[in-house]
Amino acid sequence: MLEAILNYNFMQNALFAALLSSVVCGLIGTIIIEKRLVMMSGGIAHSSFGGIGLGYFLGFEPIIGALIFSGVASVAVATIKRKTNTNTDTFIGILWSIGMALGIIFIAITPGYPPEITSYLFGDILTVSNTDILMMLILVTIVTFSIFSFFNYWKAYLFDETFSFVIGLKTAVMEYLMFLLIGLTVVVLIKVVGLILVIALLTAPPAIARLFTYNLKKMMALSVLLGALFGFFGLLLSYEFNIASGATIILLAGASYFVSIFIKSTLEKRKKKISFSQVNNQFKN
Amino acid sequence: MNEIAIDLKNVSADYENVRAIDNISLQVKKGEFLGIIGPNGGGKSTLLKVILGLHKPVKGTVKVLGKNIYKSEEKPIIGYVPQASTFDRKFPISVMDVILMARLGNGFSLFKKYKTEDKEIAINILEELELIDFRKRQIGQLSGGQLQRVLIARALAVQPELILLDEPTASVDSSSRSSIFEILKQLNEKITIVVVTHDLEAVSSYFKSLACMNFSLHYHGNPELTQNTIDKTYGCPVDLIAHGIPHRILKSHETNNKRGRKSA
């Protein structure tokens, strides 16, 4: 594959896309896991399909449509979450399906042959264009800057929103920003794994990282690294065996997650056996 | 000099369209050690949220440390201690970082770094509460009592004149329980303290004054509770000396609660 990367522009783009997406996966994925926003992120991801359909229908770049729709959806989710005390499950579920339905309708009423939509649904990393790379680069820069420039604030907000509010932090602004960043992240990942498979790539790396570190920054760094590994090896496997790249990356991430849980629990069992009394003493302190 | 720490006038607040507290007026002087007791669903936590600026009342005015908390731009400096049980114990954060987050309130900046001064404040408080050895631990590796003390330490790191605590002894064993109240008693020499609690045992030994909440305020004064006040607040006879079980029902009773809700 290395030869292909050197020779073909599309392989270079694919690799670059995989690395870029691992950055946002690690940063935003960690937030999604810690704030338990998996379903909400799923809702935002799926609703962006409406924008892809709109792009085809009105004849502009579908990914721009996805950007608009996921932006609107994230603001809507944040607003609903703030305004209602009851859980937002129902709303998310409806938003999720409405987005998909809008996309299908738009594509159906688009004149001419129906466009190829599977690359948006399941990703196709080998078709990432130079324009896509440029857009991903911009979005990844925005997300990375937003996380690092407010890092201590994010940590406080994620750990204890109420306390943060009481000491005068603008938690409402942070909440909207957080959902917007999730929206942007989804768009970055659409070309890589597709909007249906996005959730696993956002959650598996931080969920694995969480098993091995108790430090938020290290958790993010480890998630980025894991995301990059899944992207690279997923690309490698899909190239060698000529199978769908998005699905390969996701299967790799998912399998690694379950293997990590297994390793972690085996390690802990062994530790307990060796030093049961030691651990016991530690808890007493 | 303003001698009133908390001033509520005719405050009513709804919780999901149900009136949770009704027409409450409450004045807490500076230097007070006030306990707020009452049954579950009696509006204690809503009252706490109203005072913290988290829950806008439908009626009345709320002044905390001289500032109208729902109007003024500048927030009063309050140390808030939530219940330890509401936290995700696996969250990747160390004790030191929990304390330091209290210092984020004074001045916003991009790429905010904690100053040496902030770290000194944190270290001093950790030493004072005998938590210094745990400063590098992740919060999941603490006992319930230790985590509760960490949360008190965090509230102190705000350097407040007023501390509000929500059920500080709900998830701790009895030895941590008395140590927590001893800490609060000491702090009370400098700081006004308000505690929402189920812990009737703490009532007579620690609080300087007491408020009994059930929908409306039934009693506010010195902490020598009579059976009569307790009956009014809880809507049924409660054992005053029940250890560990703060609300043991002694006799059978009819529910004459205003909202017809059986007090839990």
Chai-1 contact restraints between the chains, C-beta under 6 A:
chainA,res_idxA,chainB,res_idxB,connection_type,confidence,min_distance_angstrom,max_distance_angstrom,comment,restraint_id
A,N85,B,E16,contact,1.0,0.0,6.0,A-B,restraint_1
A,S149,B,L110,contact,1.0,0.0,6.0,A-B,restraint_2
A,S149,B,F111,contact,1.0,0.0,6.0,A-B,restraint_3
A,N152,B,K112,contact,1.0,0.0,6.0,A-B,restraint_4
A,A156,B,M101,contact,1.0,0.0,6.0,A-B,restraint_5
A,A156,B,L104,contact,1.0,0.0,6.0,A-B,restraint_6
A,F159,B,F91,contact,1.0,0.0,6.0,A-B,restraint_7
A,F159,B,I93,contact,1.0,0.0,6.0,A-B,restraint_8
A,F163,B,Y80,contact,1.0,0.0,6.0,A-B,restraint_9
A,V166,B,L52,contact,1.0,0.0,6.0,A-B,restraint_10
A,V166,B,I78,contact,1.0,0.0,6.0,A-B,restraint_11
A,V166,B,Y80,contact,1.0,0.0,6.0,A-B,restraint_12
A,I167,B,G105,contact,1.0,0.0,6.0,A-B,restraint_13
A,I167,B,V158,contact,1.0,0.0,6.0,A-B,restraint_14
A,G168,B,K75,contact,1.0,0.0,6.0,A-B,restraint_15
A,G168,B,G105,contact,1.0,0.0,6.0,A-B,restraint_16
A,Y214,B,P92,contact,1.0,0.0,6.0,A-B,restraint_17
A,Y214,B,Q138,contact,1.0,0.0,6.0,A-B,restraint_18
A,N215,B,P92,contact,1.0,0.0,6.0,A-B,restraint_19
A,L216,B,P92,contact,1.0,0.0,6.0,A-B,restraint_20
A,M219,B,P92,contact,1.0,0.0,6.0,A-B,restraint_21
